[in-house]
């Protein structure tokens, strides 16, 4: 948010523009409103969950400008001009992301509250490191708490998704760009 | 009670100069916010008392990391992921790279800033022991100009620092002269991820001809703010690393530090562990000294 002309005040509820899952969205909300609440309440993207509300549990993880963030800790004004990807943006045209398929097939989800955050943290990992080992998977998901699965099935799901995606990713560039990454990850069986 | 976004103002003047003008015009009125990993937690819980906030996130001047032959200068709003990804920090300042990896989770590291960690002033701040061990300096900026203080003089009391109401923390200067030093950093917390330190110790030291020529010990969670263990350092300077030296350093540490009991640990445990960490470092130092 380096645009100096966009000085804004909450009493006016400035128009804040950003890109969510490839679509330009404009919201008129108080600038301190949490990105989490804007996604859920104003944009009705309820895939992103609130867990602790203090950056400990990772349930509200989304990607903003190519980095994983806890959306409960982002005042929406700081999302001005940003590219945001939520769990709703993982599947393309109804075809599940390899991570989503792997979570389904390997029991990576139980109650489901942590799952969107787990998926986004795992998607971030694969974007940064297409060949993660178990140590990297554990570190990447260390900020995402699950109280059902005991984590093992989640780690296994991510490892399986890595294999699935790598067969295709190996031949493509991994630019680290959010939009590119979404398109690069193949969805074919 | 939960925070209400409509009761807080947040503005984004954009350029650093415009932020400084705002702070100068209304000193003490505007609370800077960068990655929000502290302030947004307080906000969500309804504990954020600041009615007016000014955005620092996305100001390029504040996020730059500059390397000169003498030093690494880190913009106050550089994130801990920025630090972890920086090749010179990884090679020359491994303690800082390690501390950066301790900060919360990846999501926290991508938002939390080094300057924010220092201004927040937690006694348990993860980055502080490394910065104290590396003899870092803090550069502050306002419309009146810039000034520098040693990091060891930045914190003045629990959650207090020497920033004037119109000043921002601008950058952190770390000299690149520790390649020959033995370097040490260890944090003791409840678990490896996401845990706040019960106690942490950072250290750099140089041994010449069997005696300690230079030593810096930085501790977290042993005092109201992160601080150097100056009396312990004095007990070690100019000494050979003998059993007697180690014993007197332990005594100095146990005398000079007055930790507290709190939700994370007890004073007794903190002191005992801190002294053990000091032992561990001194044994490493002796081992390395005997090799050269």
HADDOCK unambig.tbl for C-alpha pairs under 7 A between the chains (distance, minus, plus):
assign (segid A and resid 1 and name CA) (segid B and resid 14 and name CA) 6.93 0.50 0.50
assign (segid A and resid 1 and name CA) (segid B and resid 57 and name CA) 6.94 0.50 0.50
assign (segid A and resid 1 and name CA) (segid B and resid 58 and name CA) 5.11 0.50 0.50
assign (segid A and resid 2 and name CA) (segid B and resid 14 and name CA) 4.90 0.50 0.50
assign (segid A and resid 2 and name CA) (segid B and resid 15 and name CA) 6.71 0.50 0.50
assign (segid A and resid 2 and name CA) (segid B and resid 58 and name CA) 5.71 0.50 0.50
assign (segid A and resid 2 and name CA) (segid B and resid 59 and name CA) 5.82 0.50 0.50
assign (segid A and resid 3 and name CA) (segid B and resid 14 and name CA) 5.57 0.50 0.50
assign (segid A and resid 4 and name CA) (segid B and resid 13 and name CA) 5.46 0.50 0.50
assign (segid A and resid 4 and name CA) (segid B and resid 14 and name CA) 4.05 0.50 0.50
assign (segid A and resid 4 and name CA) (segid B and resid 15 and name CA) 6.10 0.50 0.50
assign (segid A and resid 6 and name CA) (segid B and resid 12 and name CA) 6.93 0.50 0.50
assign (segid A and resid 7 and name CA) (segid B and resid 11 and name CA) 5.93 0.50 0.50
assign (segid A and resid 7 and name CA) (segid B and resid 12 and name CA) 5.20 0.50 0.50
assign (segid A and resid 7 and name CA) (segid B and resid 13 and name CA) 5.14 0.50 0.50
assign (segid A and resid 8 and name CA) (segid B and resid 11 and name CA) 5.24 0.50 0.50
assign (segid A and resid 8 and name CA) (segid B and resid 12 and name CA) 6.57 0.50 0.50
assign (segid A and resid 9 and name CA) (segid B and resid 9 and name CA) 6.19 0.50 0.50
assign (segid A and resid 9 and name CA) (segid B and resid 10 and name CA) 6.48 0.50 0.50
assign (segid A and resid 9 and name CA) (segid B and resid 11 and name CA) 5.86 0.50 0.50
assign (segid A and resid 10 and name CA) (segid B and resid 6 and name CA) 6.74 0.50 0.50
assign (segid A and resid 10 and name CA) (segid B and resid 9 and name CA) 5.23 0.50 0.50
assign (segid A and resid 10 and name CA) (segid B and resid 10 and name CA) 6.66 0.50 0.50
assign (segid A and resid 30 and name CA) (segid B and resid 5 and name CA) 5.95 0.50 0.50
assign (segid A and resid 30 and name CA) (segid B and resid 6 and name CA) 5.63 0.50 0.50
assign (segid A and resid 31 and name CA) (segid B and resid 10 and name CA) 5.82 0.50 0.50
assign (segid A and resid 32 and name CA) (segid B and resid 5 and name CA) 5.00 0.50 0.50
assign (segid A and resid 32 and name CA) (segid B and resid 8 and name CA) 6.56 0.50 0.50
assign (segid A and resid 32 and name CA) (segid B and resid 9 and name CA) 6.94 0.50 0.50
assign (segid A and resid 32 and name CA) (segid B and resid 10 and name CA) 6.04 0.50 0.50
assign (segid A and resid 33 and name CA) (segid B and resid 5 and name CA) 4.94 0.50 0.50
assign (segid A and resid 53 and name CA) (segid B and resid 44 and name CA) 6.66 0.50 0.50
assign (segid A and resid 54 and name CA) (segid B and resid 41 and name CA) 4.82 0.50 0.50
assign (segid A and resid 67 and name CA) (segid B and resid 110 and name CA) 6.46 0.50 0.50
assign (segid A and resid 68 and name CA) (segid B and resid 107 and name CA) 4.94 0.50 0.50
assign (segid A and resid 68 and name CA) (segid B and resid 110 and name CA) 6.86 0.50 0.50
assign (segid A and resid 69 and name CA) (segid B and resid 107 and name CA) 4.55 0.50 0.50
assign (segid A and resid 69 and name CA) (segid B and resid 108 and name CA) 6.85 0.50 0.50
assign (segid A and resid 69 and name CA) (segid B and resid 110 and name CA) 6.88 0.50 0.50
assign (segid A and resid 69 and name CA) (segid B and resid 111 and name CA) 6.99 0.50 0.50
assign (segid A and resid 70 and name CA) (segid B and resid 107 and name CA) 6.01 0.50 0.50
assign (segid A and resid 73 and name CA) (segid B and resid 36 and name CA) 5.85 0.50 0.50
assign (segid A and resid 73 and name CA) (segid B and resid 37 and name CA) 5.94 0.50 0.50
assign (segid A and resid 73 and name CA) (segid B and resid 40 and name CA) 5.11 0.50 0.50
assign (segid A and resid 73 and name CA) (segid B and resid 41 and name CA) 6.74 0.50 0.50
assign (segid A and resid 74 and name CA) (segid B and resid 36 and name CA) 6.48 0.50 0.50
assign (segid A and resid 78 and name CA) (segid B and resid 57 and name CA) 6.86 0.50 0.50
assign (segid A and resid 140 and name CA) (segid B and resid 106 and name CA) 6.38 0.50 0.50
assign (segid A and resid 142 and name CA) (segid B and resid 105 and name CA) 6.11 0.50 0.50
assign (segid A and resid 142 and name CA) (segid B and resid 193 and name CA) 5.98 0.50 0.50
assign (segid A and resid 143 and name CA) (segid B and resid 104 and name CA) 6.99 0.50 0.50
assign (segid A and resid 143 and name CA) (segid B and resid 105 and name CA) 4.54 0.50 0.50
assign (segid A and resid 143 and name CA) (segid B and resid 106 and name CA) 6.83 0.50 0.50
assign (segid A and resid 143 and name CA) (segid B and resid 194 and name CA) 6.79 0.50 0.50
